[in-house]
Amino acid sequence: MDYKDTLNLPRTDFPMKARLPETEPRTLGAWDEAGLYGKISAAGRGRPAYILHDGPPYANGHIHMGHTLNKILKDMVVKSRFMAGFAADYVPGWDCHGLPIELQVEKALGADKHKVSKVEIRRRCRAYAERFVAVQRDEFKRLGVFGWWDRPYLTMDYSYQAAIVRELGRFVEAGIVYKGKKPVHWCASCRTALAEAEVEYAEKSSPAVFVKFPVVDAKGALPVSPDRETSFVIWTTTPWTLPANLAIALHGELVYNLVRTPAGDLVINRELVSSCMEKFGFDDYEVLGAWKGSELDRRILCRHPWIERTCVVVTGDHVTNEAGTGCVHIAPGHGQDDYELGLRHGLDIYAPVDNGGRFTGDVEGLGGRFVLDANRDIIELLRSRSMLLFSEEIRHSYPHCWRCKSPIIFRATEQWFASMDEPLPGGRTLRRLALEAVREKVRWIPEWGRERIYKMIENRPDWCLSRQRAWGVPIPALRCRGCGHAFLDKGLLERLAVLFERHGADLWFEGELDEITGGAVTCPRCSGREFDKEEDILDVWFDSGVSFAAVLEGRDELAFPADLYLEGSDQHRGWFHSALLASLATRGAPPYRAVLTHGFVVDSQGRKMSKSQGNVISPGEVIKRYGAEVLRLWAASEDYREDIRISEEILKRLSEAYRRIRNTFRFILGNLYDFDPAAHTVEYGELEELDRLTLHRLMGLTARVRAAYEGFEFHTIYHSVHNFCAVDLSAFYLDALKDRLYTERGDSRRRRAAQTTIHHVLDHLVRLVAPVLVFTSDEAWRHMKGRDVESVHLASLPEVNERWVDEGLSRKWKTILEIKAEAARALEAARREKLIGHPLDASVTIEAPERLRGVVAAERAALKEILVVSAVEAGRVAPAEGAVLFESSEIEGLRVSVSRAGGAKCERCWHYSPTVGSDADHPSVCGRCAAALR
């Protein structure tokens, strides 16, 4: 007879080939049809809440790998927290206002953009954002990310716009909002002020010049010769700012020399004299004297190099002697340090540059010139006036606009600001509150995030709230026609919040002012009642920063503060930063308990992805080839605290790892086809030792994975699960188990014990990987018997069963496995010498040192099972014909002999046994198989 038909071979409908690109969309459809996420949310009611608040991606274009990593990490947190016993509703959101969308609309309008009204531009911007919200929503859902996709939050929703205006009103009420003229990052190409988070740094070539400022009045502080020109020498890499120069700064504690040179007597920092003389080509020079900067403070007037204007010599702590001359030219309208120094000394905040980055008519000979292009003209002008000592090109890091990539400028303009240093109600400043919160009230993951954002807050200027664009929430300020005073009225802001909730923020641009104000506003300075509307919009970082108010406090299922904000590391100066300031200014508390940051996605060589380098990998393309499950495995496999690499090689390796995990599920499911957990489960005490060892190891895996979810160590989960499937199961336990599963009588205790064990293993594994492998875990769950909920995503993470933890058994089996490893080397040697083909061809004799003899003798049956050989004997071994002798180099005194197994080969189990032929009904099988057949 064909004994193959009598074996308990695996049977399952769980397919070997996943065909993820085809099956995942069907699974998503089934989840939607079943209302799975609604059921998950309902199941969480009454539980303690865990709130991960979504940082809104920008609604502009298809998602990229950075989005993919971010959303999958968030999804793993939310799913694992739900499975750990929390209510973990996830409300996704989108950032919809701002310059990138407006630029796309203007690009589409082309030459007609100047003919279109602001309201029409805003209408088109809204339509553009709506389109990409829909696109990105489908792309995020395709990744298997769960959430309230049918009711996300959008910063352009009327209710959200109302919340923004209310929060602005709270800022005003706190007394920290003011309008002032001070330097801000200005993009001349986009014609708007930029936030700190909208500035990126890139290499740029700039002209560096050494320029003389002749002394016109030394007030006795310096020995000025009437027949020789005495000059202070400044060094700058922005010659275009020289027309706005109003002072020269020295450091009060640095020493300055007066140096006689062929170009006149020059004042230079003592430490820099030698390097400057070398640059200027002066071999013959003489130091005439030395003075501390403080001795010259406000005692000397110099003449501008070409403009009829004097400038005063002052001291400033920002001056260094690391480069240049130690003398810094001060243009209060073109730099933060210059501005602060100008305020202290009553200097004009002068910036003769228009919105397009061109000099105004105030600058004779340069009016209308773009400032960066004017550098060459200014250098020639200095040279013609004999004011230029040296010029060169240098490469340095320079601020650029994050959107148009153009170099930006510092330019003083009238803007609305939130003060970092004005006392709030309660007496402390926003800066002090933020620094205390960063250090004491927030957990930063990784910890280096704490110092990074601390330094940013410590050194940041006041928050520039206004932007000169069309698409966003307006700053509803009024300018009095009578006295010219610009102000924000708290009552008007509250009235507008109600109106915006009904009609949207376009009302500010469309409506008549009298109707908007209701005639209830008067000028706080002159009590006038006639006003003009200002039309600046709010910084979009304020929009997203106040999401805690619009979303956490605005949704029943959420609450303030969030347990976690999770974004890329660039958000230390972006969303994490603006949200912290907005929350502290109005609530006195941070909006989050913990902040997790991840690195950027780079290629296999660590390079940033860009179209120009041709190394961009599209999530959509990966999904078409491998499925979203492999992308999720990628997100879990990498240490997100560093930059995360992705490449074709990495994806192939992960698809192989995925197949190993999937095949483990399939093997177990196949061997549970006739197992009913309710009827066939064997009590723990009746399991075989090998089964109990596996459950002990399973408990170790469960504890590690649960701790990894709790600590956001997702790469630990991937490596632990993959290693357990590949090593503990496939290469060891399941390999040893096949004989018991396939050849024992179907309802035997030993087979049911094996099935009990692998049922527990599968139950734990499927639930442990569910937050990562969302599709595969749910597919496996549907094929399992005895499940108590319809989807694994409604289940809980498995607990550690302390009864299954057996350290004594583990120690004992550590010794058995060390012996097994040496015997396996002997079998490999026998295979190389062609003595055997399959391990079942072998009989193994083990001669152990005295300390291990009892173990080998007692565990012959266990060693036979895990070595998958036909026989294991304990005793002395000696060289014998037809045998391979192996001496262990790892265990002293251990010798192994491998020979061909005796007896005949059983046609059913393939073991060699002397009992083959002992049963008259089944003469070609061994006694064990004959008993099973009977």
Disulfide bonds with the S-S distance in Angstrom:
none
